[in-house]
C-alpha cells in the first residue's frame, strides 16, 4: 500500500535497532516534537530525520511554545507530546 512503512525487528538484541530505523517513504512531512528534555528532543528529531529525511521537524520545550508553534504551523501532521 502506498504511504505504508514496514518495520522489521532485528534478529537479536546485539544487532541493535539501527537496522530498524531506515528511511521510509511517508506522506507525513511536518512534525512537532514537544518535550521538556532537550536531549530527548534532539534524539527523537534525529530518529525522525533519519527515517524521513524530507520531514520538517519543529521543537518546543514547554506548553506555551507548543501552543504557539501549533498555531503558527497548523499543518503539522503529527505532534509528539511529553511535557
C-alpha positions as CSV (number, residue, x, y, z in Angstrom):
1,X,0.0,0.0,0.0
2,X,1.3,3.5,-0.8
3,X,2.5,5.5,2.1
4,X,2.8,2.5,4.4
5,X,6.0,1.6,6.2
6,X,7.1,-1.8,7.3
7,X,9.0,-2.4,10.5
8,X,11.4,-5.4,10.7
9,X,12.9,-6.1,14.1
10,X,16.5,-7.3,14.4
11,X,17.0,-11.0,14.9
12,X,19.0,-10.4,18.1
13,X,19.3,-7.6,20.6
14,X,23.0,-7.4,19.7
15,X,22.1,-6.4,16.2
16,X,20.8,-3.2,17.7
17,X,17.9,-1.0,16.4
18,X,19.9,0.8,13.7
19,X,18.6,-1.7,11.2
20,X,15.0,-0.9,12.2
21,X,15.5,2.9,11.7
22,X,15.9,3.1,8.0
23,X,14.5,5.7,5.6
24,X,10.9,5.2,4.6
25,X,8.6,6.9,2.2
26,X,5.6,8.5,4.0
27,X,3.5,11.5,3.1
28,X,3.9,12.9,6.6
29,X,6.4,15.8,6.4
30,X,5.5,18.3,9.2
31,X,6.1,17.1,12.8
32,X,6.1,18.9,16.1
33,X,8.1,17.5,19.0
34,X,7.2,18.9,22.4
35,X,9.3,17.7,25.3
36,X,11.0,19.5,28.2
37,X,14.2,17.4,28.0
38,X,16.5,18.9,25.2
39,X,18.5,15.7,24.8
40,X,15.4,13.6,24.2
41,X,14.0,16.2,21.7
42,X,17.3,16.1,19.8
43,X,17.4,12.2,19.8
44,X,13.8,12.0,18.6
45,X,14.4,14.6,16.0
46,X,17.5,12.7,14.7
47,X,15.5,9.4,14.5
48,X,12.6,11.1,12.6
49,X,15.0,12.8,10.2
50,X,16.8,9.5,9.6
51,X,13.6,7.7,8.9
52,X,12.0,10.6,6.9
53,X,14.8,12.9,5.6
54,X,12.3,15.3,4.0
55,X,10.3,15.8,7.2
56,X,10.2,19.3,8.7
57,X,10.6,19.0,12.5
58,X,9.6,21.7,14.9
59,X,10.7,21.6,18.5
60,X,9.0,23.0,21.7
61,X,10.3,22.8,25.3
62,X,7.1,24.0,27.1
63,X,3.4,24.3,26.7
64,X,3.5,28.0,25.7
65,X,5.9,27.3,22.9
66,X,4.0,24.2,21.8
67,X,0.8,26.2,21.5
68,X,2.5,29.0,19.6
69,X,4.1,26.5,17.2
70,X,0.8,24.7,16.7
71,X,-0.9,28.0,15.8
72,X,1.9,29.0,13.5
73,X,2.4,25.6,11.9
74,X,-1.2,24.4,12.0
75,X,-0.4,21.9,9.2
76,X,1.6,19.6,11.4
77,X,0.5,16.0,10.7
78,X,2.0,14.7,14.0
79,X,2.5,16.0,17.5
80,X,4.8,14.0,19.7
81,X,4.0,15.4,23.2
82,X,5.6,14.7,26.6
83,X,5.6,17.8,28.8
